[in-house]
């Protein structure tokens, strides 16, 4: 087996780390919470960073009219299937394909990952802006519009007395490493061909 194919084999397997480690984390800091509230987002569920965090986030968000964080969303069924299928495709390419196919897998994974991030942004936007008009507490921006409570897609954002942090976790890094490794496999394979 060629060196480039072995590298592609590793690239195809790395995204499976999403089934073992969190993909993303959102943390909320506030003076009234000595231990910040946190939520880990896995490929197939939401999980507390500390016991009862999601329950406490839901109780707090209820006052400003935000929806409850659900136990499940459709993406939790779609994303695992997508990762398994893309891994299988990557393995087939690693054993049967040439270096040009490695680039194809790289492009596919970049497109799918970008679509996943955009879907995450849309979910956050709906979660932070589609508020119940009958909420107990209402906040407005200086211009009089209803204040949104959307956490950042990536980075840190101040929302009232909360500081929200949103950053990738090990699962996302393994996915990124797999995608980048397939690009390395492409260049190694191209170099090998040029030597022949």
C-alpha positions as a Markdown table, in Angstrom:
| # | Residue | x | y | z |
|---|---|---|---|---|
| 1 | Unk | 0.0 | 0.0 | 0.0 |
| 2 | Unk | 1.4 | 3.4 | -1.0 |
| 3 | Unk | 2.3 | 6.0 | 1.6 |
| 4 | Unk | -0.4 | 8.4 | 0.4 |
| 5 | Unk | -3.0 | 5.7 | 0.7 |
| 6 | Unk | -2.0 | 5.0 | 4.3 |
| 7 | Unk | -2.2 | 8.7 | 5.1 |
| 8 | Unk | -5.7 | 8.7 | 3.5 |
| 9 | Unk | -6.7 | 5.7 | 5.6 |
| 10 | Unk | -5.8 | 7.7 | 8.7 |
| 11 | Unk | -7.6 | 10.7 | 7.4 |
| 12 | Unk | -10.8 | 8.7 | 6.9 |
| 13 | Unk | -10.7 | 7.2 | 10.4 |
| 14 | Unk | -10.0 | 10.4 | 12.4 |
| 15 | Unk | -13.6 | 11.8 | 12.1 |
| 16 | Unk | -14.8 | 8.7 | 14.0 |
| 17 | Unk | -13.5 | 10.5 | 17.1 |
| 18 | Unk | -16.7 | 12.5 | 17.0 |
| 19 | Unk | -18.4 | 9.4 | 18.5 |
| 20 | Unk | -16.1 | 9.5 | 21.5 |
| 21 | Unk | -15.5 | 13.2 | 22.2 |
| 22 | Unk | -17.6 | 16.4 | 22.3 |
| 23 | Unk | -17.8 | 18.4 | 19.1 |
| 24 | Unk | -18.5 | 21.8 | 20.7 |
| 25 | Unk | -18.9 | 23.5 | 24.1 |
| 26 | Unk | -20.9 | 26.5 | 25.1 |
| 27 | Unk | -20.2 | 28.0 | 28.6 |
| 28 | Unk | -22.1 | 30.8 | 30.4 |
| 29 | Unk | -20.4 | 32.8 | 33.1 |
| 30 | Unk | -22.2 | 35.1 | 35.4 |
| 31 | Unk | -21.7 | 36.5 | 39.0 |
| 32 | Unk | -24.7 | 34.4 | 40.3 |
| 33 | Unk | -23.0 | 31.2 | 39.1 |
| 34 | Unk | -19.7 | 30.6 | 40.8 |
| 35 | Unk | -19.3 | 27.5 | 38.7 |
| 36 | Unk | -20.1 | 28.5 | 35.1 |
| 37 | Unk | -23.0 | 26.7 | 33.3 |
| 38 | Unk | -21.9 | 24.6 | 30.4 |
| 39 | Unk | -23.2 | 22.4 | 27.6 |
| 40 | Unk | -21.2 | 20.0 | 25.5 |
| 41 | Unk | -22.6 | 19.3 | 22.1 |
| 42 | Unk | -21.8 | 15.8 | 20.8 |
| 43 | Unk | -22.5 | 14.5 | 17.4 |
| 44 | Unk | -25.7 | 12.8 | 18.7 |
| 45 | Unk | -26.8 | 14.7 | 21.9 |
| 46 | Unk | -26.4 | 17.6 | 24.3 |
| 47 | Unk | -24.7 | 16.9 | 27.6 |
| 48 | Unk | -24.2 | 18.8 | 30.8 |
| 49 | Unk | -20.7 | 20.1 | 31.5 |
| 50 | Unk | -21.6 | 19.8 | 35.2 |
| 51 | Unk | -24.6 | 18.0 | 36.7 |
| 52 | Unk | -27.9 | 19.8 | 35.9 |
| 53 | Unk | -26.3 | 22.5 | 33.8 |
| 54 | Unk | -28.8 | 22.1 | 30.9 |
| 55 | Unk | -31.7 | 22.1 | 33.4 |
| 56 | Unk | -30.5 | 25.3 | 34.9 |
| 57 | Unk | -29.9 | 26.9 | 31.5 |
| 58 | Unk | -33.4 | 26.1 | 30.5 |
| 59 | Unk | -34.9 | 27.5 | 33.7 |
| 60 | Unk | -32.9 | 30.7 | 33.3 |
| 61 | Unk | -33.7 | 31.1 | 29.6 |
| 62 | Unk | -37.4 | 30.5 | 30.3 |
| 63 | Unk | -37.7 | 33.9 | 31.9 |
| 64 | Unk | -36.6 | 35.8 | 28.8 |
| 65 | Unk | -38.7 | 33.6 | 26.5 |
| 66 | Unk | -36.1 | 31.3 | 25.0 |
| 67 | Unk | -37.0 | 27.8 | 24.0 |
| 68 | Unk | -35.9 | 24.9 | 26.1 |
| 69 | Unk | -32.9 | 23.0 | 24.9 |
| 70 | Unk | -34.4 | 19.8 | 23.5 |
| 71 | Unk | -33.3 | 16.3 | 24.3 |
| 72 | Unk | -32.9 | 15.7 | 20.6 |
| 73 | Unk | -32.8 | 17.5 | 17.3 |
| 74 | Unk | -33.0 | 16.0 | 13.8 |
| 75 | Unk | -29.3 | 16.7 | 13.2 |
| 76 | Unk | -28.5 | 14.1 | 15.9 |
| 77 | Unk | -29.8 | 11.4 | 13.5 |
| 78 | Unk | -28.4 | 13.0 | 10.3 |
| 79 | Unk | -24.8 | 13.9 | 11.5 |
| 80 | Unk | -23.8 | 10.4 | 12.7 |
| 81 | Unk | -25.0 | 8.8 | 9.4 |
| 82 | Unk | -23.1 | 11.5 | 7.5 |
| 83 | Unk | -19.9 | 10.8 | 9.4 |
| 84 | Unk | -20.2 | 7.0 | 9.0 |
| 85 | Unk | -20.9 | 7.3 | 5.3 |
| 86 | Unk | -18.1 | 9.7 | 4.7 |
| 87 | Unk | -15.7 | 7.5 | 6.7 |
| 88 | Unk | -16.7 | 4.5 | 4.6 |
| 89 | Unk | -16.2 | 6.5 | 1.4 |
| 90 | Unk | -12.8 | 7.6 | 2.7 |
| 91 | Unk | -11.8 | 4.0 | 3.4 |
| 92 | Unk | -12.8 | 2.9 | -0.1 |
| 93 | Unk | -10.9 | 5.7 | -1.6 |
| 94 | Unk | -7.9 | 4.9 | 0.6 |
| 95 | Unk | -7.8 | 1.3 | -0.6 |
| 96 | Unk | -9.0 | 1.7 | -4.2 |
| 97 | Unk | -8.5 | 5.3 | -5.3 |
| 98 | Unk | -5.6 | 7.5 | -6.4 |
| 99 | Unk | -4.5 | 10.8 | -5.1 |
| 100 | Unk | -7.1 | 12.8 | -7.1 |
| 101 | Unk | -9.8 | 11.0 | -5.2 |
| 102 | Unk | -8.2 | 12.2 | -1.9 |
| 103 | Unk | -8.7 | 15.8 | -3.0 |
| 104 | Unk | -12.3 | 15.0 | -3.8 |
| 105 | Unk | -12.9 | 13.6 | -0.3 |
| 106 | Unk | -11.2 | 16.7 | 1.2 |
| 107 | Unk | -13.5 | 19.0 | -0.7 |
| 108 | Unk | -16.6 | 16.9 | 0.3 |
| 109 | Unk | -15.6 | 17.1 | 4.0 |
| 110 | Unk | -15.0 | 20.8 | 3.8 |
| 111 | Unk | -18.4 | 21.4 | 2.2 |
| 112 | Unk | -20.2 | 19.1 | 4.8 |
| 113 | Unk | -18.4 | 20.7 | 7.7 |
| 114 | Unk | -19.2 | 24.2 | 6.5 |
| 115 | Unk | -22.9 | 23.1 | 6.1 |
| 116 | Unk | -22.8 | 21.8 | 9.6 |
| 117 | Unk | -21.5 | 25.0 | 11.0 |
| 118 | Unk | -24.1 | 27.0 | 9.1 |
| 119 | Unk | -26.8 | 24.8 | 10.5 |
| 120 | Unk | -25.4 | 25.3 | 14.0 |
| 121 | Unk | -25.5 | 29.1 | 13.4 |
| 122 | Unk | -29.2 | 28.9 | 12.2 |
| 123 | Unk | -30.1 | 26.8 | 15.3 |
| 124 | Unk | -28.4 | 29.4 | 17.6 |
| 125 | Unk | -30.1 | 32.3 | 15.8 |
| 126 | Unk | -33.5 | 30.7 | 16.2 |
| 127 | Unk | -32.8 | 29.8 | 19.8 |
| 128 | Unk | -31.6 | 33.3 | 20.6 |
| 129 | Unk | -34.1 | 35.4 | 18.6 |
| 130 | Unk | -37.4 | 33.5 | 18.4 |
| 131 | Unk | -38.6 | 34.5 | 21.8 |
| 132 | Unk | -41.9 | 34.0 | 23.5 |
| 133 | Unk | -43.8 | 37.3 | 23.4 |
| 134 | Unk | -45.4 | 36.3 | 26.8 |
| 135 | Unk | -42.0 | 36.0 | 28.5 |
| 136 | Unk | -41.8 | 37.1 | 32.1 |
| 137 | Unk | -38.8 | 39.4 | 31.4 |
| 138 | Unk | -38.4 | 41.5 | 28.3 |
| 139 | Unk | -35.2 | 43.4 | 27.2 |
| 140 | Unk | -34.8 | 45.8 | 24.4 |
| 141 | Unk | -31.8 | 47.2 | 22.5 |
| 142 | Unk | -31.1 | 51.0 | 22.7 |
| 143 | Unk | -33.0 | 51.4 | 19.4 |
| 144 | Unk | -36.1 | 49.8 | 20.9 |
| 145 | Unk | -35.9 | 46.5 | 19.2 |
| 146 | Unk | -36.3 | 43.2 | 21.1 |
| 147 | Unk | -32.9 | 42.1 | 22.4 |
| 148 | Unk | -31.6 | 38.7 | 21.2 |
| 149 | Unk | -29.8 | 36.2 | 23.3 |
| 150 | Unk | -27.9 | 34.3 | 20.6 |
| 151 | Unk | -24.6 | 32.8 | 21.8 |
| 152 | Unk | -21.6 | 33.3 | 19.6 |
| 153 | Unk | -20.9 | 30.7 | 16.9 |
| 154 | Unk | -17.2 | 30.9 | 17.8 |
| 155 | Unk | -15.6 | 33.1 | 20.5 |
| 156 | Unk | -16.9 | 35.1 | 23.4 |
| 157 | Unk | -19.9 | 37.4 | 23.7 |
| 158 | Unk | -21.4 | 39.5 | 26.5 |
| 159 | Unk | -25.1 | 39.1 | 26.9 |
| 160 | Unk | -26.5 | 41.2 | 29.8 |
| 161 | Unk | -24.6 | 40.1 | 32.8 |
| 162 | Unk | -23.5 | 36.8 | 31.2 |
| 163 | Unk | -20.4 | 36.1 | 29.2 |
| 164 | Unk | -21.0 | 33.3 | 26.7 |
| 165 | Unk | -18.1 | 31.3 | 25.3 |
| 166 | Unk | -18.5 | 29.0 | 22.3 |
| 167 | Unk | -15.5 | 26.9 | 21.2 |
| 168 | Unk | -14.8 | 23.5 | 19.5 |
| 169 | Unk | -13.7 | 20.5 | 21.5 |
| 170 | Unk | -11.6 | 17.4 | 20.8 |
| 171 | Unk | -14.2 | 15.8 | 18.4 |
| 172 | Unk | -14.1 | 18.9 | 16.2 |
| 173 | Unk | -10.3 | 18.9 | 16.2 |
| 174 | Unk | -10.2 | 15.3 | 15.2 |
| 175 | Unk | -12.6 | 16.0 | 12.3 |
| 176 | Unk | -10.4 | 18.9 | 11.3 |
| 177 | Unk | -7.3 | 16.8 | 11.5 |
| 178 | Unk | -8.9 | 14.1 | 9.3 |
| 179 | Unk | -9.8 | 16.7 | 6.7 |
| 180 | Unk | -6.3 | 18.3 | 6.7 |
| 181 | Unk | -4.7 | 14.9 | 6.6 |
| 182 | Unk | -6.6 | 14.0 | 3.4 |
| 183 | Unk | -5.1 | 17.1 | 1.8 |
| 184 | Unk | -1.6 | 15.9 | 2.9 |
| 185 | Unk | -2.4 | 12.5 | 1.3 |
| 186 | Unk | -3.3 | 14.3 | -1.9 |
| 187 | Unk | 0.0 | 16.1 | -2.1 |
| 188 | Unk | 2.0 | 13.1 | -1.1 |
| 189 | Unk | 0.3 | 11.0 | -3.7 |
| 190 | Unk | 0.9 | 13.7 | -6.4 |
| 191 | Unk | 4.5 | 13.8 | -5.4 |
| 192 | Unk | 4.8 | 10.0 | -5.6 |
| 193 | Unk | 3.3 | 10.0 | -9.1 |
| 194 | Unk | 5.7 | 12.7 | -10.3 |
| 195 | Unk | 8.6 | 10.6 | -9.2 |
| 196 | Unk | 7.5 | 7.7 | -11.3 |
